[in-house]
């Protein structure tokens, strides 16, 4: 890999139980590679692997060193298909006192950010 590309690679927890949870990424890949872990709120709700959200956020945050972490925020569209992303956010995610940037992953894109700013993050 190109060194510039390699320096930007991060790990991310997955929503499938057969894939990578925060626990597995931290124990197996971060320790070997030093790559930071991007926490995904919805993926963690689908596949927590025995970790609370606060514990998982803290573990991921600690892998970023001197850089501001970038985490992913989305919600489930409905209870029948937890992995389907909602159009708009309905709540403000808990930061557990930590500083990080959030990438919004909602179907309505920029409109979802405006909705958040106008209705939730007031």
N, C-alpha and C positions, 0 to 999 in steps of 0.2 A: 504494500500500500504506500501511496504517497504520504510523506510525513505530515503535510498540512491536513490531509484527509484523516489520517489516523488520529491526529490531535483533537479532532472534532467528534469522534465516535463516542457514543454513550450507549448504555444498556437501558432497557425498559421492561418493567414487569408486564406480563401478558394476562389476558382475561380467561384463558383456557386452563383447566386444571391439569392438563397433560403438558403444559408449557411452563415458562419461567415465572415464578413468584418472586417477590422481593427477597424472601428468605433464601431461595436457591441462588439468585443472582449475587447476593451479598456473600454467601458462604462459598460459592464455587467460582464465579467469574470475576467479581470485583477484586477479590484477594489475589487472583492470578494475573489479572490484566491491569488493574489500577483504573479502569474505566469507570466514570461516575454512573450512577443509576438515576434515570429519570423516573419519578414516581407518577403513576397514572391512577387517579382516584377511582374511576369506573372499573378499570382492570382489577384493582385491589378488592373492590366490593364483590366482583365475580370470583376472584381467586385469592382469598386472604392467606391461605396456607398457615392458619393458626396465629397470625400476627394481627394485633389491633391496628387500626389506621394510624394512630399516633405513633406507635412503635415503628411502623413501616415508613412513615414520613421522616421520622428521626434518623433511621438507618440510611435511607436514601440521601437525605440532606448531608449527612456526615461524609459521604463519598465524594463530594464536590470540592473539597479542599478550600482554596482561596477564591474560587469562582462562585458566582450567584447561581444556585440551582435553577433549572428549568423543569417544571412539572407540568403534567397534562391534566386538565380539568374538563370533565364531561359528566353527563348523567344518563341514566337509562331512560329510554322512551317509555317503556312499560314493564310491568312485572312478568309478562309472558316471555319476553325476550330481553333479558337483562343486558345483553351485549349491544343492543341497538341504541345508537346515540339519539338523544333528545334534540329537538329544534332549538330550545332556549334553556338557559339555566333557571332553576327555581330557588336556589339557596346560595349562600356564600360559604365556600369550603373553609374548614378549620385549618389554621396555619400552625397551631400548637406553639405559638410564640416564635416561630422561625421565619426567616426572610427568604423568599424565593419568588421567581417569576412564574407566571402561569400561561400556558398555551391553551386557549379555549378550543375545544373540539366539539362544536355543536353544528348541527345541520344548517342553521341559518347564518353561519359565518359572522360577518361584521355586524349584522342585525342582532345577533346574540350578544355581542359585546355591548352594543348600545342598550339593549334591554337590561343587561346586568348593571350597567352604570346608572341607568334611570330608575330601576325598580328594586335592586337588591343591595348594591354597594352605596347606600346613601348615608 
